[in-house]
Amino acid sequence: ETYRTIIPLIRRARMWQRENRMRWQQRQRQGKQRQRQSQRQYEVGANILGMHLEGPFFAPSKRGAHDERHIRSPVHGIETVKEVYGLSSDGSEEFDDDDDDHDVPREVIEPPKPEWQDVEIITLAPELEGAFSAIASLTQKRREQPQDDDDDDEEGEGEGETHPSPLNHPIVVSMGHTSATYQDGLTALSHGATLLTHLYNAMNPFHHRDPGLVGLLSPHVELLLQKEQQPLQKQQPRPHPTQPHPTRPRPQHHRHESKPLRPFYSLIADGIHVHPTAVSLAHRAHPAGCVLVTDAMSAMGLGDGIHSLGNMSVNIEGARATLANTDVLAGSVATMERCVKNFKEFAGCDAGEALLCGTLHPARVLGRDVARTRRRKEVVVVEPPVGVLEVGAAADLILVNDELDVLGTWVGGRLAYKNDEMIAKLRA
């Protein structure tokens, strides 16, 4: 029931943010006086791009701080996933931005149902029963209806029957909280997985005879999967999103248009979850796939002491967050600013490379580094790129100094945060 409650709440928050932004833009066009009024009236802050559902399809031995009573296996593939999250098959419900005159979104009065469009990433353990089928269904766009009835299934009869995709909105599948072997990881990649959740943590360690999921960062993976794909490819394959592309923009939904090669991997560079040497090794092995995440919980910034994480108690001591009376890590209390600074130091890279791991690379995971189209009722809406600085991209920006301290943040072109203390030091 928690998923059925929380997913609509996130949807409502996204709708409120969207309406807030549209109203401000409309008033901005109506004149400077109205613009000043709207700036005071409508708050600006971070936008929710989508949800990452981390669980409950985990290996019990790798559940971390998650409650063992809720751990499940996707035994019936996509059907189990839909049942657990309470998500409908087609994700047909969309945001309604047509009416700009009302003050309260319709969904505040009439709560929306959970929808696939609010979900961007699902983390699961690929070795579980039904996981490969679920991965294939989650990561494929719904097959288009044939244009000519005479072409029905003469070639490749039955294609897609094993792993039918019920989604208009494909999901990024990440491997995590798992006891998967290296071969399990390769199979998951061939079925459509493209990401590893918090590399090194809640997965088997690298071993020279079974490298586990960490071994998927090796360039050798590309050779293996290319060999596997060659008999299936009828045309020149598109580049994987972690590989340089000769021209921009890339095709929309490029992360789903061909089977992936080496995966992206998220990394918690808080100095607690991963040793600095392990951070450096991962970055050197696969720099284009590195995605910095905080894994931060709600106690971030609240200081030492006992805090709550759902129905669990978490002890915060400095930068370490553990379940009370245990040594089990329960997320982190690190900010993205701290993780980027740490990563620059641990990996021995320059500031630009560290910033890419916190901006462009996450956008590529979601396929959001290029414009994306979505259909809302009868209207096709183009969502601008994020994570890039270029004409036509979302004006979501940060200003940093040479030490990577954040001096200011702009969301949708509006100043959302200003570090007065650091700016005063620069001016002194």
C-alpha positions as CSV (number, residue, x, y, z in Angstrom):
1,E,0.0,0.0,0.0
2,T,2.9,2.4,0.5
3,Y,3.8,2.4,-3.2
4,R,0.1,3.0,-4.1
5,T,0.2,6.0,-1.7
6,I,3.6,7.6,-2.4
7,I,3.7,7.3,-6.2
8,P,0.5,9.5,-6.6
9,L,1.9,12.0,-4.1
10,I,5.1,12.4,-6.2
11,R,2.9,12.7,-9.2
12,R,0.9,15.5,-7.5
13,A,4.2,17.2,-6.6
14,R,5.4,17.1,-10.2
15,M,2.0,18.5,-11.4
16,W,2.2,21.3,-8.9
17,Q,5.8,22.1,-10.0
18,R,4.7,22.1,-13.7
19,E,1.7,24.3,-13.1
20,N,3.8,26.7,-10.9
21,R,6.4,27.0,-13.7
22,M,3.8,27.5,-16.5
23,R,2.0,30.2,-14.5
24,W,5.3,32.1,-13.8
25,Q,6.2,31.9,-17.5
26,Q,2.8,33.3,-18.5
27,R,3.0,36.1,-16.0
28,Q,6.6,36.8,-17.1
29,R,5.2,37.6,-20.6
30,Q,2.6,39.9,-19.1
31,G,5.1,42.5,-17.9
32,K,7.8,43.3,-15.4
33,Q,5.4,44.3,-12.6
34,R,3.4,41.1,-12.9
35,Q,6.7,39.2,-13.1
36,R,7.9,40.7,-9.7
37,Q,4.6,39.7,-8.2
38,S,4.8,36.1,-9.5
39,Q,8.4,35.7,-8.3
40,R,7.2,36.5,-4.8
41,Q,4.1,34.3,-5.1
42,Y,5.5,31.2,-6.7
43,E,8.4,29.4,-5.0
44,V,11.2,27.9,-7.1
45,G,13.1,24.7,-6.2
46,A,14.4,21.4,-7.5
47,N,12.1,19.6,-10.0
48,I,11.3,15.9,-9.7
49,L,12.4,14.2,-12.9
50,G,10.8,10.9,-11.9
51,M,11.0,8.2,-9.3
52,H,13.6,5.5,-8.6
53,L,11.9,2.5,-7.1
54,E,14.7,0.7,-5.2
55,G,13.1,-2.5,-4.1
56,P,11.5,-4.7,-3.0
57,F,12.9,-7.2,-5.7
58,F,16.1,-7.9,-3.8
59,A,18.2,-10.8,-2.8
60,P,17.4,-11.3,0.9
61,S,21.0,-11.5,1.9
62,K,21.7,-8.1,0.2
63,R,18.7,-6.2,1.4
64,G,20.8,-3.7,3.4
65,A,18.5,-1.5,5.6
66,H,15.3,-2.8,3.8
67,D,12.8,-4.7,5.9
68,E,13.1,-8.4,5.1
69,R,9.3,-8.9,5.4
70,H,8.7,-6.9,2.2
71,I,11.4,-8.6,0.0
72,R,9.8,-10.1,-3.1
73,S,10.8,-11.9,-6.3
74,P,9.2,-11.0,-9.7
75,V,8.1,-14.6,-10.2
76,H,5.6,-13.6,-12.9
77,G,7.7,-11.0,-14.5
78,I,6.0,-7.7,-15.4
79,E,2.7,-8.8,-13.8
80,T,4.3,-9.1,-10.4
81,V,6.0,-5.7,-10.8
82,K,2.6,-4.1,-11.7
83,E,0.9,-5.9,-8.8
84,V,3.5,-4.7,-6.2
85,Y,3.7,-1.1,-7.3
86,G,0.0,-0.8,-8.2
87,L,0.8,0.6,-11.6
88,S,-1.6,0.3,-14.5
89,S,-0.6,-1.4,-17.8
90,D,-0.6,1.5,-20.2
91,G,0.3,4.7,-18.3
92,S,-2.3,6.5,-20.3
93,E,-3.2,9.1,-17.7
94,E,-1.2,12.3,-18.2
95,F,-0.7,15.7,-16.8
96,D,-3.5,18.2,-17.5
97,D,-1.9,21.6,-18.1
98,D,-4.7,23.1,-20.2
99,D,-6.4,25.1,-17.5
100,D,-4.2,27.8,-16.1
101,D,-6.9,29.6,-14.2
102,H,-7.6,27.3,-11.3
103,D,-5.4,27.6,-8.2
104,V,-5.6,24.0,-7.0
105,P,-4.8,21.1,-9.4
106,R,-7.7,18.7,-10.0
107,E,-5.7,15.9,-8.6
108,V,-5.5,17.5,-5.1
109,I,-9.3,16.9,-4.9
110,E,-9.3,13.7,-7.0
111,P,-6.1,11.8,-6.1
112,P,-4.4,10.3,-9.2
113,K,-3.6,6.7,-9.6
114,P,0.0,5.4,-9.8
115,E,1.3,5.6,-13.3
116,W,4.3,4.4,-15.2
117,Q,5.2,7.9,-16.4
118,D,6.2,8.9,-12.8
119,V,8.8,6.1,-12.7
120,E,12.2,6.4,-14.3
121,I,14.3,3.7,-12.7
122,I,13.6,0.3,-11.0
123,T,16.4,-1.5,-9.1
124,L,16.1,-5.3,-8.9
125,A,18.3,-8.3,-8.4
126,P,18.6,-10.0,-11.8
127,E,19.2,-13.5,-10.4
128,L,15.7,-13.7,-9.0
129,E,13.0,-15.9,-10.5
130,G,11.2,-13.9,-13.3
131,A,13.7,-11.0,-13.2
132,F,15.0,-11.4,-16.8
133,S,11.4,-11.4,-18.2
134,A,10.6,-8.4,-16.1
135,I,13.7,-6.6,-17.4
136,A,12.8,-7.3,-21.0
137,S,9.3,-6.0,-20.5
138,L,10.2,-2.9,-18.5
139,T,12.9,-1.7,-20.9
140,Q,11.1,-2.1,-24.3
141,K,8.6,0.4,-25.8
142,R,5.2,-1.0,-26.6
143,R,5.4,-2.5,-30.1
144,E,3.7,-0.5,-32.7
145,Q,0.6,-1.9,-34.5
146,P,1.5,-3.2,-37.9
147,Q,0.7,-0.8,-40.7
148,D,-0.3,-3.6,-43.1
149,D,-2.3,-6.6,-41.9
150,D,-0.8,-8.7,-44.7
151,D,2.6,-8.6,-42.9
152,D,1.3,-10.4,-39.8
153,D,4.0,-12.5,-38.2
154,E,5.3,-14.2,-41.4
155,E,8.8,-13.6,-40.1
156,G,9.9,-14.1,-36.5
157,E,6.5,-15.5,-35.5
158,G,5.9,-15.3,-31.8
159,E,8.5,-12.5,-31.3
160,G,7.8,-10.7,-28.1
161,E,5.4,-13.3,-26.7
162,T,7.8,-14.3,-24.0
163,H,8.6,-10.7,-22.9
164,P,5.7,-8.5,-24.0
165,S,6.0,-4.9,-23.1
166,P,2.9,-3.2,-21.7
167,L,4.6,0.2,-21.4
168,N,4.4,3.4,-23.5
169,H,7.1,4.8,-21.1
170,P,10.1,2.4,-20.9
171,I,11.8,2.1,-17.6
172,V,15.6,2.1,-16.8
173,V,16.3,-1.1,-15.0
174,S,19.3,-1.1,-12.6
175,M,20.9,-4.1,-11.0
176,G,21.4,-3.8,-7.3
177,H,20.9,-5.4,-3.8
178,T,21.9,-8.6,-5.5
179,S,24.0,-11.8,-5.3
180,A,24.2,-11.9,-9.1
181,T,27.2,-13.5,-10.8
182,Y,29.1,-12.0,-13.7
183,Q,27.1,-14.2,-16.1
184,D,23.8,-13.1,-14.4
185,G,24.9,-9.5,-15.1
186,L,25.7,-10.2,-18.8
187,T,22.3,-11.8,-19.2
188,A,20.5,-8.9,-17.6
189,L,22.4,-6.5,-19.9
190,S,21.3,-8.5,-23.0
191,H,17.7,-8.2,-21.7
192,G,17.9,-4.4,-21.4
193,A,19.4,-3.5,-18.0
194,T,21.6,-0.4,-18.3
195,L,22.6,0.6,-14.8
196,L,24.2,-0.7,-11.6
197,T,22.9,0.7,-8.3
198,H,25.5,2.0,-5.9
199,L,28.5,0.1,-7.2
200,Y,30.3,-2.2,-4.7
201,N,27.5,-1.9,-2.1
202,A,24.9,-4.6,-1.6
203,M,26.5,-6.8,-4.3
204,N,29.1,-9.6,-4.4
205,P,32.7,-8.3,-4.3
206,F,35.1,-8.6,-7.3
207,H,36.9,-11.9,-7.4
208,H,39.4,-13.0,-10.0
209,R,37.5,-16.1,-10.9
210,D,34.0,-14.5,-10.6
211,P,34.2,-10.8,-11.1
212,G,30.5,-10.3,-10.3
213,L,28.7,-7.2,-11.4
214,V,31.8,-5.1,-10.8
215,G,33.4,-6.9,-13.7
216,L,30.8,-5.5,-16.0
217,L,32.8,-2.3,-16.1
218,S,35.5,-4.1,-18.2
219,P,35.8,-3.3,-21.9
220,H,35.7,-7.1,-22.4
221,V,32.0,-6.9,-21.8
222,E,31.5,-5.0,-25.0
223,L,33.2,-7.6,-27.0
224,L,31.1,-10.4,-25.5
225,L,27.8,-8.6,-26.1
226,Q,28.7,-7.5,-29.6
227,K,29.4,-11.1,-30.5
228,E,26.1,-12.1,-29.0
229,Q,24.2,-9.4,-30.9
230,Q,25.8,-9.8,-34.3
231,P,23.4,-12.6,-35.6
232,L,20.4,-10.6,-34.4
233,Q,21.3,-7.3,-35.9
234,K,19.7,-6.5,-39.3
235,Q,21.1,-2.9,-39.4
236,Q,24.0,-0.9,-38.1
237,P,23.7,-0.7,-34.3
238,R,23.3,2.7,-32.7
239,P,26.0,3.8,-30.2
240,H,25.4,3.0,-26.6
241,P,24.6,6.2,-24.5
242,T,27.9,5.8,-22.6
243,Q,29.9,6.0,-25.8
244,P,30.7,9.2,-27.6
245,H,28.3,10.0,-30.4
246,P,29.6,11.7,-33.6
247,T,26.8,14.3,-33.8
248,R,24.1,15.8,-31.7
249,P,21.3,15.4,-31.1
250,R,21.1,11.7,-30.6
251,P,17.9,9.9,-31.5
252,Q,15.2,10.2,-28.8
253,H,14.8,7.2,-26.4
254,H,18.3,6.2,-27.6
255,R,18.8,4.1,-24.5
256,H,16.1,1.7,-25.7
257,E,16.9,1.5,-29.4
258,S,19.7,-1.1,-29.2
259,K,20.8,-3.6,-26.6
260,P,23.3,-2.0,-24.2
261,L,27.0,-2.7,-23.8
262,R,28.8,-1.6,-20.6
263,P,26.3,-0.3,-18.1
264,F,26.2,3.0,-16.3
265,Y,27.0,2.7,-12.5
266,S,26.0,4.9,-9.7
267,L,28.6,5.6,-7.0
268,I,28.3,7.0,-3.5
269,A,31.4,9.1,-3.0
270,D,30.7,10.1,0.6
271,G,33.9,8.5,1.9
272,I,31.9,5.9,3.8
273,H,30.3,3.6,1.3
274,V,33.3,3.2,-1.0
275,H,37.0,3.4,-0.4
276,P,38.8,6.1,-2.4
277,T,40.9,3.6,-4.2
278,A,37.8,1.7,-5.3
279,V,36.3,4.9,-6.6
280,S,39.4,5.6,-8.6
281,L,39.5,2.0,-10.0
282,A,35.9,2.2,-11.2
283,H,36.4,5.6,-12.8
284,R,39.6,4.5,-14.6
285,A,37.8,1.4,-15.9
286,H,34.7,3.1,-17.2
287,P,34.8,6.9,-16.9
288,A,31.9,7.6,-19.3
289,G,29.5,5.4,-17.2
290,C,30.1,7.0,-13.8
291,V,27.0,8.5,-12.1
292,L,27.4,10.2,-8.7
293,V,24.6,9.8,-6.2
294,T,24.3,10.8,-2.6
295,D,22.0,8.0,-1.3
296,A,21.1,10.6,1.2
297,M,18.3,10.1,3.7
298,S,16.0,12.6,5.3
299,A,18.4,13.3,8.2
300,M,20.9,15.0,5.9
301,G,21.9,18.3,7.4
302,L,20.2,17.6,10.8
303,G,23.4,16.7,12.7
304,D,24.3,13.7,14.9
305,G,21.7,11.8,16.8
306,I,18.8,9.3,16.3
307,H,16.7,10.0,13.3
308,S,13.9,8.2,11.5
309,L,14.0,6.4,8.2
310,G,10.4,5.1,7.6
311,N,9.6,3.0,10.6
312,M,13.3,2.5,11.4
313,S,15.6,4.4,13.7
314,V,18.9,5.6,12.2
315,N,22.0,6.7,14.2
316,I,23.9,9.6,12.6
317,E,27.6,10.1,13.7
318,G,29.4,12.5,11.5
319,A,29.2,11.3,7.9
320,R,28.0,7.8,8.8
321,A,24.3,6.7,8.9
322,T,23.6,3.3,10.4
323,L,20.5,1.4,11.6
324,A,20.3,2.0,15.4
325,N,22.4,-0.5,17.4
326,T,23.9,-2.1,14.3
327,D,26.7,-1.5,11.8
328,V,24.3,-1.7,8.8
329,L,24.6,1.4,6.6
330,A,21.3,3.2,6.1
331,G,21.9,5.6,3.3
332,S,24.1,8.6,3.8
333,V,23.9,12.2,4.9
334,A,26.2,13.6,2.2
335,T,25.2,16.4,-0.2
336,M,25.9,16.2,-3.9
337,E,28.3,19.1,-3.5
338,R,30.4,17.0,-1.0
339,C,30.2,13.9,-3.3
340,V,31.5,15.8,-6.3
341,K,34.4,17.3,-4.2
342,N,35.2,13.9,-2.8
343,F,35.1,12.2,-6.3
344,K,37.5,14.8,-7.7
345,E,39.9,14.0,-4.9
346,F,39.5,10.2,-4.9
347,A,39.5,9.7,-8.7
348,G,42.3,12.2,-9.3
349,C,40.4,13.8,-12.1
350,D,39.8,17.5,-13.0
351,A,36.8,19.5,-11.9
352,G,35.1,19.2,-15.3
353,E,35.2,15.4,-15.2
354,A,33.8,15.3,-11.7
355,L,30.9,17.7,-12.7
356,L,30.1,15.5,-15.7
357,C,29.5,12.6,-13.4
358,G,26.9,14.7,-11.5
359,T,25.2,16.3,-14.5
360,L,25.6,14.9,-18.0
361,H,26.0,11.2,-17.1
362,P,22.8,11.0,-14.9
363,A,20.9,12.8,-17.7
364,R,22.1,10.2,-20.2
365,V,20.9,7.3,-17.9
366,L,17.4,8.7,-18.3
367,G,17.8,9.7,-21.9
368,R,17.2,13.3,-20.9
369,D,20.4,14.8,-22.4
370,V,18.4,15.2,-25.6
371,A,14.8,16.6,-26.1
372,R,12.1,14.1,-25.3
373,T,8.5,14.1,-26.5
374,R,5.6,13.0,-24.5
375,R,1.9,12.8,-25.4
376,R,-0.5,14.4,-23.0
377,K,-4.0,13.6,-24.2
378,E,-4.1,15.0,-27.7
379,V,-1.1,17.3,-27.3
380,V,2.6,16.3,-27.9
381,V,4.8,18.1,-25.5
382,V,8.6,18.4,-26.0
383,E,10.6,18.2,-22.8
384,P,13.9,20.1,-23.2
385,P,17.3,18.4,-22.5
386,V,18.7,18.5,-19.0
387,G,22.3,18.0,-17.7
388,V,23.7,20.0,-20.6
389,L,24.6,23.6,-21.4
390,E,23.3,24.4,-24.8
391,V,20.7,26.4,-26.7
392,G,17.2,24.9,-26.1
393,A,18.2,23.0,-22.9
394,A,16.4,23.6,-19.6
395,A,18.0,26.6,-17.8
396,D,18.9,24.5,-14.7
397,L,22.3,25.8,-13.7
398,I,24.8,26.0,-10.9
399,L,27.6,28.4,-10.4
400,V,30.7,27.0,-8.6
401,N,34.1,28.4,-7.7
402,D,37.5,26.7,-8.2
403,E,37.0,24.6,-5.1
404,L,33.6,23.4,-6.4
405,D,31.6,25.3,-3.7
406,V,28.1,26.0,-5.0
407,L,27.7,29.8,-5.2
408,G,24.2,29.8,-6.8
409,T,21.5,27.6,-8.3
410,W,19.0,28.5,-11.1
411,V,16.0,26.3,-11.8
412,G,14.1,27.0,-15.0
413,G,16.1,30.3,-15.3
414,R,15.1,31.5,-11.9
415,L,17.5,32.0,-9.0
416,A,16.6,29.3,-6.4
417,Y,19.7,29.5,-4.1
418,K,22.5,32.0,-3.4
419,N,25.5,31.3,-1.1
420,D,25.8,34.9,0.3
421,E,28.7,33.8,2.6
422,M,30.8,32.4,-0.2
423,I,30.0,35.3,-2.6
424,A,31.0,37.8,0.1
425,K,34.4,36.0,0.5
426,L,35.0,36.3,-3.3
427,R,34.2,40.0,-3.2
428,A,36.5,40.6,-0.2
